[in-house]
Amino acid sequence: MDAKISILFFLKRAKVNSKGLVPIFQRITIAGKRIEKSTGKFIDPTKWSVEGAKMKGTSLEARTINSHLDILKIKVLEAEKDLYNKGESITAETINNKLTGVNKRERMIIPIFEEHNRKMKELIGLEYAAGTYERYVTSLRHTKNFLLWKYNMSDISIDKIDHAFITEYEFYLRSERKCANNTTVKYIKNFHKIVNQCLANEWINKDPFINYKSKVKEVVREFLDENEIEIIINKDLYIERLELVRDIFIFSCFTGLAYIDVKQLTADNISIGIDGEKWIFKDRQKTDIESRIPLLPMAMEILKKYENHPLCVNQNRLLPILSNQRMNSYLKEIATLCKINKDLTFHIARHTFATTVTLTNGVPIESVSKMLGHSSIKTTQHYAKILDKKVSDDMMILRAKLNNKSIIKANGTD
């Protein structure tokens, strides 16, 4: 129990009525705080036992009143036990609320989720990317649809969210929404963030995710090899819009910048690096971690090509990038024209930089991680795992070294 409860019945002599009878009051004391409540009973003050805190004698009146007082005492003890079993604090306020039937304000999950999203929307560009906000909007929609599907309800109290709720929600995303494993895990992770807010605010006492486990499956990231990059670079496209998209895509292949970061590039992002050459200094929109990228000749050539483009001049941009949707649409045209059998998207350029352009050519993974603006080198290691060619090249070097040693040893024994 949180604190010892003291229960006392006494007469409130100052409130004597016209018949000379005095009301019996109940005093509940918890941690020094008192609650005084009328029992609804009045008696002749001469019939009251101060020591026994009850009515004297065994008359029908005495038995009736004393039985009533016992019932009131039992209700207090039951309220205490109920609060204890639910893990709630036992205070003068919570006991009084139990006795009077006033429960704490019920908090519902949907308004909490909506308020989270409202604040996130106001912080777009400051702490969050627009894409992150949109994912939480979708996650909220899935939560609402799940409540209707499973419980035929538009909302639910946060107290009702337990392990069974989480596992059913996961099942709904996989079965009804046909979400892939990693997409399901992301939506559940978004929901977990809302639950964590409830825990932090002490609106709930137990984390329903304690025994819940989910695992993101590793996805093989598509990228272009050296031959495919050369084909795209050298292809005569003859259409201005395709040429522009090709150039900006290749720029990303040689810088590793994501679409939004290329779009935000201005002259202010170009400075002289530690080696005296031009570098890109840019905080990634997604993680707010600074990327520092030395500009390779191919990237420099593309920037030079578009420095006087009207869009770049009028909007203070380094490149006249189109919308992400149009870029990806035109990239599919380019892939067809170049006979590249891959689902070409702008993000593949970033993967290509990490693999074919840097890691394959011996750039240390720590340097690649720094240029990509990864918060953890573990993220960069996903790219290193798929480079069989790099493993082959490294082993060829090792074979040559071992063969050399064998030759030296053989010569030494002659």
Secondary structure, DSSP 8 states (H G I E B T S, - for coil): --S-EEEEEEE-GGG--TTS-EEEEEEEEETTEEEEEEEEEEE-GGGEETTTTEE-S-SHHHHHHHHHHHHHHHHHHHHHHHHHHTT----HHHHHHHHHT------BHHHHHHHHHHHHHHTBTTTB-HHHHHHHHHHHHHHHHHHHHHHS-S--BGGG--HHHHHHHHHHHHHTS---HHHHHHHHHHHHHHHHHHHHTTS-SS-TTTT--------------HHHHHHHHH-----HHHHHHHHHHHHHHTT---HHHHHT--GGGEEE-TTSSEEEEEE-TTT--EEEEE--HHHHHHHHHTTT-HHHHHHT-SS----HHHHHHHHHHHHHHTT--S---HHHHHHHIIIIIIGGGT--HHHHHHHHT-SSHHHHHHHHTT-HHHHHHHHHHHHHHHHHHHHHHHHHH-
